[in-house]
Amino acid sequence: MAEEIIGLCSMATKQVLADLCQALSRDHGISVRFTAAGGVETARGIREGAAADVVVLAESAMSDLEAEGFLVAGSVRPTFVSEVVAAIPASAEPVALGGEEELRAALERAERIAVSTGPSGTALVQLLERWGLLSALEGRLVQAEPGVPVGRLLAGGQADLGFQQRSELQGVAGVRVLGTLPGSAAIRSIFSSGIAGSSAQPGRAAEAIDHLVDGTLDDTVRVNGMARAVS
């Protein structure tokens, strides 16, 4: 019996990969098991020698790992596109985000703004900087610990407004998703797959990635709040 393929990923892709791996096992007899953690933690673990065959992380993190020799050169492939959404506690009054001015007003009103340590948090800070709001709002930003979803801060009353990948906020109890960010404020993240440089079965890892990116399971990807990335 072939050995199980070991995967490492960030929390943003945890559920979509779990669903896709069920399909891989059912349709192709390929057994893949992903362990999810915060993207920063996962990248650190890979650098420290964590066992893996397949890695799925944000595009920038994958580029760095490939450049540093922790991924097989040329194996990195765009896999998912994820939109960042705004959310509030479910008990709060709905907030309109039909345009950029409404988003700006919501940010200025919020007393505590939850952001992640991942690409969505980085992009949100860059947006605030571009709008000239960072200095005014920096003291109100509440950064979730690595691996802790922004939804937990919203549901727990630790933030009034939060931003993270749709896949991490949809369906979370105690959280109301307002929608994607309007106009030029829209934030989209690409998550890529690659073969770990330490993989003992790179051929099978490549086969698993082929199935993850081939587009035959797009409905599963969409249900999980993402879209297929175009290579």
PyMOL commands that set and color helices and strands:
alter all, ss='L'
color gray80, all
select helices_A, chain A and resi 11-28+39-47+59-67+100-109+119-130+134-140+150-155+166-169+183-185+202-213+218-223
alter helices_A, ss='H'
color red, helices_A
select strands_A, chain A and resi 5-10+32-37+54-58+77-89+113-115+141-143+161-165+175-180+188-195+226-228
alter strands_A, ss='S'
color yellow, strands_A
deselect
rebuild
show_as cartoon
